[in-house]
Amino acid sequence: MNLHFVLRILEAVLLIPVVVGSAYAILTSLVIIRFRTRSKTSKRQFPVHWPPVTILKPVHGLEKNLRENLRSACLQDYPEYQLVISVQRRDDPAIPLIKEIEKEFGSEKVTIAIEDCSRGTNGKINNLIGGLKHARHEILVISDSDVLLRPDYLKTIVAPLADPQVGFVCTLYKAVGARSWYEKIEMLTLNADLMTNIIFAHVTGTARFCLGATTALRRSTLEEIGGLPALADYLVEDFEMGRRILALGKKDAILPYFIDTIMDLRSPSHWWGHQVYWDQNNRAAMPFGFFATLILRSIPFALLYAALRLGDPVGLAILAGALLVRTGTAAINLRWGLRDREGPRCLYLLPLRDAAALVSFVLAYTKKTTVWRGAHFTVTRDGRLLAEQGRT
């Protein structure tokens, strides 16, 4: 087998993800346009009676924009609800701020839960278990600490639970507030990649899932799947919770409603750890779907194709076409689908982001450990977390 033949075979192999990835990008834009058009014409149905609700808000440390995020949860246009803000440690630096929120809105609305729970290796679930002890109501809304809510959020996410067959409700989200170059890359990861893939999967019915940033469900449904302790050792606890609820024969509701999640990365290494962590999450949640993303990375493979051809006109034309399709469809998805004003201004970083994603894809398979809130864990084949002895 001569070298020329080998090079031609390699070129053909490299072209596969360029073609497939570009076709997928165009198809995704068409689906997102349909998604947005359909959501404009559909009318939200609100129940006559609004049940009382408990919002569970797990907090760990003083995150960027935390005061505004917590206050937004206290300013909901909803008749009766309780906000439970939970922390794990009595020396958590967020506690003084949380007490200010409680003082501003009153202890009837805001409950502070300081509970050192350790039912498993997932820190968020441990925190939520402590908060759930103080929840007064049947309807629960789990809302991450880094999300900023609009006043109509609570009515929007609770309304579908009027149907007793709906097991859980999720809203979509988009990243905002990126300042540094690595926060902008993270924003593109969430908005131009993860969220657009989620919308595509939802509209086409190729996957069903639960999004943990904001989720509404009944306490009784949670108890049917074993409660929060049953999720305490999973890396992707929201996906596992959704899987178990769907296994009960319940329906899911993914709403065409976006909340803002605030970017808060301290350094390039923090961003890279996040990038690998996201891919480890996606691999654990949807192994086949995550593996299939390898043939959707058009830009990195177009770069390799052009390099293999030593930058000749054909190679450069293929690269230029891949760049045009990827950035053009991403611009449509961000502006039209997510109403994202920040992302389109950062599209010059998209080639770097996609190249980095190819590296983190490999690490998701080869790196058996993950870091969450400074603690080190080993990820098992079924998506569980095992604490590494002697490492914190």
WOJOGI-V740353 format. One line per field, one symbol per residue. burial: + if it has 9 or more other C-alpha atoms within 8 Angstrom, else -. A space follows every 10 residues. Layout:
burial=???
This chain:
burial=-----++--- +--+++++++ ++-+++-++- +++-++--+- ---------- -+++++++++ -----+--++ ++++-+-+-- ++++++++-- -+-++--++- ++--+---++ +++++++--+ +++-++++++ +--++--+++ +++++++++- +++++-++++ +----+++++ ++++++-+-- -+++++++++ +++++++-++ ++-------+ +++++++++- +++-+-+++- ++++++++++ ++++++---+ +++++--+++ +++-+----+ +-+-+++-++ +++++-+--+ ---+++++++ +++++++++- +--+++-++- -++-+++-++ ++++++++-+ --++-++-++ +-+++-++-+ +-++---+-+ +---++++++ --+++++--- --
